[in-house]
Amino acid sequence: NVISTNGRSSSLKVITIPLIEEEDKLHVKSNGRKSTTEQLDQSAWVKNLDYTAFAKDVSQLGKKLRKEQSEEDVEHLQKILRWRGIAAVVGVTTMWTTPNPITVLALSTWTYASWTMVAHHTCHGGYNRVEAGKFNSKGFAIGSVKRRVEDWCDWMMPEAWNIEHNRLHHYHLGEEEDPDLVQRNLDFLREMNIPKALKYLVVGGFIPIWKWFYYAPNTFKELQIAKWRKAGKELPEGFESKQAVTVATMLFPRDPMEMASRTVVDPVEFFRTVLAPFFVSRFLLLPAPLLLIPGIGPSFFSHAVVNLFFAELLTNIHAFLTIVTNHAGEDIYMFEGGVKPQSGAFYVRQITGSTNYQAGNDLIDFFHGWLNYQIEHHVWPDLSMLQYQRGAPKLKEICRAHGVPYVQESIWKRLEKTVDIMVGNSNMRVFPVEFEPAKDKAIHGVTWKSTNGAIDDE
C-alpha cells in the first residue's frame, strides 16, 4: 500500500497497489523490467505527486539540518570514535589468545566502524562545516599510503571509493550508470541455468569475501576509467565500463571483455596499490611484534592471524547486511536516464531507490553503521551522523504527507529481499520516469568539482 496526495497532509487518499503475485512473473521481461501497465499500477502515486512542493519541503529541511551542525556534532563523532577505539583495543590486545568470538567480534567492529561511520561520513564532507580536525573530506585517507594507514585503511583504495561511491553511486542511484546496481551486476547468476540451491550457495560464498573480491577491484576500475577519460585516452576495444571487475576476472579472464579489462585495471598495480597496504598492515605488521616474544611468539602470532582472518570474514558479513541490502528488493525502484541533483526528481529517486532499517539511538545506529539512515544520506550526502538521526523522522513525515513511499524494515527482511533479487526470485520495480518534470532531467549529465558527497563541493 502506498499513499497518494495532492501534497497537503490534510487531503490524503489511500490507493491500494496490488503486490507482485506469482503469475505476474510471467510478464517480466528477460532483463527484469516489467510491462508499462504493471509498473504504472505499482506506481500510481507518482502521477499525483507535486514534485515542486515536495522538493521545497525536502530542500528546506536539508538547509535547516546543515545550519544546525555545530560542536555537538563533533562531540557525537568523538563518542563514536571512542566506541570504535574500545573495539580496537579489546581486539588488538587479545588477538594473541586462542581464537575466540570476543576477539573476533572486537576486531570486526573496529574495521566496520572505521569504514561505515568514520570514513563514510568524513569522505562525504559530513564534518566539513565544523572544526573536526582531520575528519575533513579534503585530505582524509588520501594522497599517500601513510595517510591511508593512519586515517582509514581497508581493502578499498580511498581515492577509488570516492569516485565509485560518492560520485557514481550517489548521483546515478538505480540507473545504468550506478556501479552498485545489484540486479544488473548479478545478471549472470540470475540467468544461470543451475538449481536454485546452488545459486544460494554462490551468494553465501560471496558474502564473507565481497569487499576484497568484488568491491575493491570495482572501485579501482572506476578510478582508472576516470583517469583514462581525464587524459583523453580511449578505453580499450571490447571493454565494457559497466561490467563488474573482480579478482577472478582479473586473474582468470574468460572472454575478450575480461581480457580488455586487464588493460584498464592492471592486476599487478591493483594488488600492489589497492590490496597490499591493508593486507600488509593488518595481517602482517599488526601482529608482527608478537614474534619477538621468546619461545611462544610464533604461537601467539599464529593465533593473532587466525583471529584477524575470522574477523575479516565477520566484518564482510556485517557490511554486506547493512550496505548491499540498502538498494535492492522488489519494492525498490530502478531508473532510466539521469536527473539534476537537488531537484524534486532527484529527491524522489534517492528515497524510493533506498531503504532504511530500525533506527533511533546511538546503540542501534552503531550496530547498523549509520546505514540505517540510507534514505536521508542519499537525499543529503554531506550531513553528520547526528543530523541524520535528527532528520530522519522529519523526512519520513514529509514523505507521508506527499505520498512518497518510505521503506523501513529490519536488515533481516532486507537481506531476504536482496537475496531474492540476486538469485532471480524477484525483480526490482522500474520507475515511470515519464512523470518526472522535464526541468529535472540532466540532459547534459552531472559534473563535479571534487569527490566530496556534495555536488559542486557546496
NORPE-V77379 format. One record per run of one state. SS is the DSSP state (2 for helix, 1 for strand, 0 for the rest). FROM is the first residue (numbers start at 1). LEN is the number of residues. If there is no record, write none. Layout:
[[SS;FROM;LEN] [SS;FROM;LEN]]
This chain:
[[0;1;1] [1;2;4] [0;6;6] [1;12;4] [0;16;6] [2;22;6] [0;28;8] [2;36;7] [0;43;1] [2;44;5] [0;49;2] [2;51;17] [0;68;3] [2;71;24] [0;95;6] [2;101;23] [0;124;21] [2;145;7] [0;152;6] [2;158;14] [0;172;10] [2;182;4] [0;186;1] [2;187;4] [0;191;5] [2;196;12] [0;208;2] [2;210;21] [0;231;16] [2;247;5] [0;252;4] [2;256;9] [0;265;2] [2;267;26] [0;293;4] [2;297;31] [0;328;5] [1;333;2] [0;335;4] [1;339;1] [0;340;4] [2;344;9] [0;353;3] [1;356;1] [0;357;5] [2;362;6] [0;368;3] [2;371;9] [0;380;5] [2;385;18] [0;403;5] [1;408;1] [0;409;2] [2;411;13] [0;424;5] [1;429;2] [0;431;2] [2;433;3] [0;436;2] [2;438;3] [1;441;1] [0;442;13] [2;455;3] [0;458;1]]
